[in-house]
Amino acid sequence: MSKTVASVSGVAIAFSLFQVGSSTLFLLGAPARQDAWLAMLIGALGGFVLLTMYLLIHKLEPQQDLFELLRHYWGKWLGTLGGLLFIGYFSYEASRTARDIGELGTLTLLNQTPTAVVIFIAIVVCADVVWFGPRVWFLLCHLFLLMMVLGYGAILILVSFRGLIHIEFLFPILENGLSPVLKAAIPDIISFPFGQTILFLVLFKFISDKRKLKRSIMIVYWITAVFLMIVNELSILILGPEFANSSTYPLFEVTQLIEVPNIIERADVLFAMILFTGTGIKTAGFMFGAVIGLQTVTPLRYKPSLILLSIIIYALTFLSPRLTDFLWFGLNVALVRIWPIFQIIIPVLLFLTMLLRKKKRELVKSNCS
């Protein structure tokens, strides 16, 4: 793969759409019920701390991606092991988002089509984007931004116009204290969606001019976080905390309530199309991370790596045969026990190694002078 370059604005847009991705499909912070917005805020603050660390890691070595950093600072063997673990992480995340596309497709627009077929088509389409390199993905995100803004904007306007929002569902605030809110936010919401930005330690390398990178990414992060808080709370304000908590896809249930006679009869189709786009962006992003990593730590080249990983990702989507098992594993195992290893523990260890190495170089330099 050629060393393609991208603008800061292109990466910032991709960063935002990647964060949104499939996040709106689920009720984040559901255990906090009407205080889910507060759990989202705490999760966003935790994710911001992680993002700041990721940006500092990149600033220390702007010419190297995550996999190159692991090999450079941890040595060939330990760094390669860390790289292989991240390849597995990105591949499994890609398989989960692809599975989301499959389940949503059979639930909404393609209910006569087997889920396996929908997932296969989704992976082929995402692999086609990845085939041409990150630059194409960044450019596509420019095109999809307008669609996402108009789509979600239309949903927010329509639910307000139809009088579906019930502000009373927001109260009482902190009815059961702060403990349920903290449990809902840490580590669940930090892991999904905010901690997933670890992927961009692979992609920041492709930016041509990085002078405004930190400021742009931080601004976009908070704009996206506030948007996710609003959309997430929308399900509670319309369905109520009890029903929203028990629903598999609450915002999809919300869009089914939207109806404007003689104008809009099925807003859920609009929401499904937006979600297909967002989840496809996220799937392609994780595929990039896995492919670039496999190309870095093994002798395989970019395109053979993509073909191999596409097959593996497709196979991984069937690890949980039933949707209930798939959702249970994601909520109770992956978010809590596995993802923090890749989003928090390994990056913190890498960051500390980089700081210690930098301090050691400065001491040696000062002694020599």
C-alpha positions as CSV (number, residue, x, y, z in Angstrom):
1,M,0.0,0.0,0.0
2,S,1.3,3.4,-0.9
3,K,1.9,6.0,1.7
4,T,-1.3,7.9,1.0
5,V,-1.9,11.3,2.6
6,A,-5.1,12.9,3.9
7,S,-6.1,16.3,5.2
8,V,-6.8,16.9,8.8
9,S,-10.4,17.8,7.9
10,G,-10.8,14.5,6.1
11,V,-9.5,12.5,9.0
12,A,-11.6,14.5,11.5
13,I,-14.8,13.8,9.5
14,A,-13.9,10.1,9.3
15,F,-13.2,10.2,13.1
16,S,-16.7,11.6,13.8
17,L,-18.6,9.2,11.5
18,F,-16.6,6.3,12.9
19,Q,-17.6,7.2,16.4
20,V,-21.3,7.5,15.4
21,G,-21.2,4.3,13.4
22,S,-23.5,1.8,15.0
23,S,-23.6,3.6,18.4
24,T,-27.1,5.0,17.8
25,L,-28.4,1.4,17.3
26,F,-28.2,0.7,21.0
27,L,-29.2,2.4,24.2
28,L,-25.9,3.3,25.8
29,G,-25.9,3.5,29.6
30,A,-29.2,1.6,29.8
31,P,-28.7,0.5,33.4
32,A,-28.7,4.2,34.4
33,R,-32.2,4.5,32.9
34,Q,-33.3,8.2,32.7
35,D,-29.7,9.2,33.8
36,A,-28.2,7.6,30.7
37,W,-27.2,11.1,29.4
38,L,-25.1,11.5,32.6
39,A,-23.5,8.1,32.1
40,M,-22.8,9.2,28.5
41,L,-21.1,12.4,29.8
42,I,-18.9,10.5,32.2
43,G,-18.0,7.9,29.5
44,A,-17.2,10.8,27.1
45,L,-14.9,12.4,29.7
46,G,-13.1,9.0,30.2
47,G,-12.8,8.6,26.5
48,F,-11.4,12.1,26.2
49,V,-8.6,11.2,28.6
50,L,-7.8,8.2,26.4
51,L,-8.0,10.3,23.2
52,T,-5.5,12.8,24.8
53,M,-3.1,10.0,25.5
54,Y,-3.5,8.6,21.9
55,L,-2.7,12.1,20.5
56,L,0.3,12.4,22.8
57,I,1.6,9.0,21.6
58,H,1.2,10.1,18.0
59,K,2.9,13.4,18.7
60,L,6.0,11.6,20.2
61,E,6.4,9.5,17.0
62,P,4.3,11.1,14.2
63,Q,5.8,9.0,11.4
64,Q,4.9,5.6,12.9
65,D,1.6,3.9,13.4
66,L,0.5,1.7,16.3
67,F,2.0,-1.5,15.0
68,E,5.3,0.1,14.2
69,L,5.4,1.7,17.6
70,L,4.9,-1.6,19.4
71,R,7.7,-3.2,17.5
72,H,10.0,-0.2,17.9
73,Y,9.6,0.2,21.6
74,W,8.8,-3.3,22.8
75,G,11.2,-5.2,20.5
76,K,10.6,-7.5,17.6
77,W,9.0,-10.4,19.4
78,L,6.9,-8.7,22.1
79,G,6.0,-5.9,19.7
80,T,4.9,-8.5,17.1
81,L,2.8,-10.3,19.7
82,G,1.1,-7.0,20.6
83,G,0.5,-6.3,17.0
84,L,-1.1,-9.7,16.4
85,L,-3.4,-9.1,19.4
86,F,-4.5,-5.8,17.9
87,I,-5.1,-7.4,14.5
88,G,-7.3,-9.9,16.3
89,Y,-9.1,-7.0,18.1
90,F,-9.7,-5.0,15.0
91,S,-10.9,-8.1,13.1
92,Y,-13.3,-9.1,15.8
93,E,-14.7,-5.5,16.0
94,A,-15.1,-5.5,12.3
95,S,-17.0,-8.8,12.5
96,R,-19.3,-7.4,15.2
97,T,-20.2,-4.3,13.2
98,A,-20.7,-6.5,10.1
99,R,-23.1,-8.7,12.1
100,D,-25.0,-5.6,13.2
101,I,-25.5,-4.8,9.5
102,G,-26.7,-8.3,8.8
103,E,-29.2,-8.3,11.8
104,L,-30.5,-4.8,11.0
105,G,-30.9,-5.7,7.3
106,T,-33.0,-8.8,7.9
107,L,-35.0,-6.9,10.5
108,T,-35.9,-4.0,8.2
109,L,-35.4,-4.0,4.5
110,L,-34.3,-7.5,3.6
111,N,-36.5,-9.8,5.8
112,Q,-36.6,-12.5,3.2
113,T,-32.8,-12.6,2.8
114,P,-30.7,-14.8,5.1
115,T,-28.5,-12.9,7.5
116,A,-25.4,-14.7,6.2
117,V,-26.0,-13.3,2.7
118,V,-26.5,-9.7,4.0
119,I,-23.3,-10.0,6.0
120,F,-21.4,-11.4,3.1
121,I,-22.5,-8.5,0.9
122,A,-21.6,-5.9,3.6
123,I,-18.1,-7.4,4.0
124,V,-17.5,-7.4,0.2
125,V,-18.6,-3.8,-0.1
126,C,-16.4,-2.7,2.8
127,A,-13.4,-4.8,1.5
128,D,-13.8,-3.0,-1.9
129,V,-13.4,0.3,-0.1
130,V,-10.4,-1.0,1.9
131,W,-8.8,-2.4,-1.3
132,F,-8.1,1.2,-2.6
133,G,-6.5,2.4,0.6
134,P,-7.4,4.9,3.4
135,R,-7.6,7.9,1.1
136,V,-10.7,6.5,-0.6
137,W,-12.3,5.9,2.8
138,F,-11.6,9.5,3.9
139,L,-13.1,10.9,0.7
140,L,-16.2,8.7,1.0
141,C,-16.7,10.0,4.6
142,H,-16.9,13.5,3.1
143,L,-19.7,12.4,0.9
144,F,-21.5,10.5,3.7
145,L,-21.3,13.3,6.2
146,L,-24.1,15.3,4.5
147,M,-26.3,12.2,4.3
148,M,-25.8,11.5,8.0
149,V,-26.4,15.1,9.1
150,L,-29.6,15.4,7.0
151,G,-30.8,11.9,8.1
152,Y,-30.4,12.4,11.8
153,G,-31.5,16.0,11.6
154,A,-34.7,14.9,9.9
155,I,-35.4,12.3,12.6
156,L,-34.9,14.9,15.4
157,I,-37.2,17.4,13.6
158,L,-39.9,14.8,12.9
159,V,-40.1,13.4,16.5
160,S,-40.4,17.0,17.8
161,F,-43.0,17.9,15.2
162,R,-45.1,14.8,16.0
163,G,-45.0,15.6,19.7
164,L,-43.4,12.3,20.7
165,I,-40.9,13.7,23.2
166,H,-41.9,13.5,26.9
167,I,-39.6,15.6,29.0
168,E,-41.0,14.1,32.2
169,F,-39.2,10.9,31.4
170,L,-36.0,12.7,32.2
171,F,-36.9,12.9,35.8
172,P,-36.1,12.3,38.6
173,I,-32.4,12.9,38.1
174,L,-30.1,10.6,40.1
175,E,-33.1,8.8,41.6
176,N,-30.8,5.9,42.8
177,G,-27.7,7.9,43.4
178,L,-24.5,8.2,41.3
179,S,-23.5,4.5,41.7
180,P,-25.7,3.1,38.8
181,V,-24.5,5.9,36.5
182,L,-20.8,5.2,37.2
183,K,-21.4,1.5,36.7
184,A,-23.1,2.1,33.4
185,A,-20.3,4.5,32.2
186,I,-17.2,2.6,33.4
187,P,-16.0,0.7,31.5
188,D,-19.0,0.1,29.1
189,I,-19.5,3.5,27.5
190,I,-15.7,4.2,27.6
191,S,-15.2,1.0,25.7
192,F,-18.0,1.6,23.3
193,P,-17.9,3.9,21.4
194,F,-15.3,6.3,22.8
195,G,-12.4,3.9,23.4
196,Q,-12.6,2.6,19.9
197,T,-10.8,5.6,18.7
198,I,-7.6,3.7,19.4
199,L,-7.9,2.7,15.7
200,F,-6.8,6.2,14.7
201,L,-3.3,5.5,16.1
202,V,-3.0,3.5,12.9
203,L,-4.5,6.1,10.6
204,F,-3.1,9.4,12.0
205,K,0.1,8.6,10.2
206,F,-1.5,9.3,6.8
207,I,-2.2,13.0,7.6
208,S,-0.1,15.3,5.4
209,D,-0.1,18.4,7.6
210,K,-0.5,17.7,11.3
211,R,-0.3,21.2,12.7
212,K,-4.0,21.4,13.5
213,L,-4.6,17.7,14.3
214,K,-4.9,17.9,18.1
215,R,-7.3,20.8,18.1
216,S,-9.5,19.5,15.2
217,I,-9.8,16.0,16.6
218,M,-10.7,17.3,20.1
219,I,-13.4,19.7,18.8
220,V,-14.9,17.0,16.6
221,Y,-14.8,14.5,19.5
222,W,-16.9,16.7,21.7
223,I,-19.3,17.7,18.9
224,T,-19.8,14.0,18.2
225,A,-20.1,13.1,21.9
226,V,-22.8,15.7,22.5
227,F,-24.7,14.5,19.4
228,L,-24.6,10.9,20.7
229,M,-25.8,12.0,24.1
230,I,-28.8,13.7,22.5
231,V,-29.7,10.8,20.2
232,N,-29.2,8.3,23.0
233,E,-31.5,10.2,25.4
234,L,-34.1,10.6,22.6
235,S,-35.0,6.9,22.9
236,I,-35.7,7.4,26.7
237,L,-37.7,10.6,26.2
238,I,-40.0,8.9,23.7
239,L,-40.2,5.3,24.8
240,G,-39.7,5.8,28.5
241,P,-36.7,4.3,30.5
242,E,-38.4,1.0,31.1
243,F,-39.4,0.2,27.5
244,A,-36.2,1.7,26.0
245,N,-34.1,-0.5,28.4
246,S,-35.9,-3.7,27.3
247,S,-35.8,-3.0,23.6
248,T,-33.1,-4.5,21.5
249,Y,-32.9,-1.6,19.1
250,P,-34.7,1.3,20.8
251,L,-34.1,4.1,18.3
252,F,-35.4,1.8,15.6
253,E,-38.6,1.5,17.6
254,V,-38.7,5.3,17.8
255,T,-38.5,5.8,14.1
256,Q,-41.4,3.3,13.6
257,L,-43.5,5.8,15.6
258,I,-42.8,8.6,13.2
259,E,-45.6,9.1,10.6
260,V,-46.6,12.2,8.6
261,P,-49.7,11.4,6.6
262,N,-49.3,11.5,2.8
263,I,-45.6,12.4,3.3
264,I,-43.7,9.9,5.4
265,E,-45.0,6.5,6.3
266,R,-41.9,4.6,7.1
267,A,-39.2,6.7,8.8
268,D,-37.6,3.5,10.0
269,V,-36.4,2.8,6.5
270,L,-34.5,6.2,6.5
271,F,-33.0,5.3,9.9
272,A,-31.9,1.8,8.5
273,M,-30.2,3.4,5.6
274,I,-28.3,5.9,7.8
275,L,-27.3,3.0,10.1
276,F,-26.1,0.9,7.1
277,T,-23.9,3.8,6.1
278,G,-22.5,4.5,9.6
279,T,-21.9,0.9,10.4
280,G,-20.3,0.3,7.1
281,I,-17.9,3.2,7.7
282,K,-17.0,1.6,11.1
283,T,-16.5,-1.8,9.6
284,A,-14.2,-0.5,6.9
285,G,-12.2,1.4,9.5
286,F,-11.6,-1.7,11.6
287,M,-10.7,-3.6,8.5
288,F,-8.1,-1.0,7.6
289,G,-6.6,-1.4,11.1
290,A,-6.4,-5.1,10.8
291,V,-5.0,-5.1,7.2
292,I,-2.4,-2.5,7.9
293,G,-1.3,-4.4,11.0
294,L,-1.0,-7.7,9.2
295,Q,1.0,-6.1,6.4
296,T,3.3,-4.6,9.1
297,V,4.0,-7.6,11.3
298,T,4.0,-10.4,8.6
299,P,5.6,-10.7,5.1
300,L,2.1,-10.6,3.6
301,R,1.4,-7.6,1.3
302,Y,-1.7,-5.3,1.6
303,K,-4.1,-6.9,-0.8
304,P,-3.4,-10.6,0.1
305,S,-3.8,-9.5,3.7
306,L,-7.2,-8.0,2.9
307,I,-8.5,-11.1,1.2
308,L,-7.3,-13.3,4.1
309,L,-8.8,-11.1,6.8
310,S,-12.1,-10.6,4.9
311,I,-12.5,-14.4,5.1
312,I,-11.6,-14.5,8.7
313,I,-13.9,-11.6,9.6
314,Y,-16.8,-13.3,7.8
315,A,-16.2,-16.5,9.8
316,L,-16.0,-14.5,13.0
317,T,-19.5,-13.1,12.5
318,F,-20.9,-16.6,13.2
319,L,-19.2,-17.2,16.5
320,S,-22.5,-16.4,18.2
321,P,-25.2,-18.3,16.2
322,R,-28.2,-16.5,18.0
323,L,-28.6,-12.8,18.2
324,T,-29.2,-13.0,22.0
325,D,-25.8,-14.8,22.5
326,F,-24.2,-12.2,20.2
327,L,-25.5,-9.3,22.2
328,W,-24.9,-10.9,25.6
329,F,-21.2,-11.6,24.8
330,G,-20.7,-8.0,23.5
331,L,-22.3,-6.4,26.6
332,N,-21.1,-8.7,29.4
333,V,-17.7,-10.0,28.2
334,A,-16.2,-7.9,25.3
335,L,-17.0,-4.4,26.7
336,V,-16.1,-5.2,30.3
337,R,-13.2,-7.7,30.2
338,I,-11.5,-7.6,26.7
339,W,-11.7,-4.2,25.1
340,P,-10.2,-2.3,28.1
341,I,-7.0,-4.3,27.5
342,F,-6.6,-2.9,24.0
343,Q,-8.0,0.6,24.7
344,I,-6.5,1.3,28.1
345,I,-3.9,-1.2,29.4
346,I,-1.7,-1.7,26.3
347,P,-1.8,2.0,25.2
348,V,-0.9,3.1,28.8
349,L,2.1,0.6,28.9
350,L,3.2,1.8,25.5
351,F,2.9,5.5,26.4
352,L,4.9,4.9,29.6
353,T,7.6,3.0,27.6
354,M,7.9,5.9,25.2
355,L,8.2,8.5,28.0
356,L,10.8,6.5,29.8
357,R,12.8,6.0,26.6
358,K,12.6,9.7,25.8
359,K,13.8,10.6,29.3
360,K,16.6,8.2,29.0
361,R,17.7,9.7,25.6
362,E,17.6,13.2,27.1
363,L,19.8,12.1,30.1
364,V,22.3,10.4,27.8
365,K,22.4,13.5,25.6
366,S,22.9,15.8,28.5
367,N,25.7,13.6,29.9
368,C,27.4,13.6,26.6
369,S,27.3,17.4,26.3
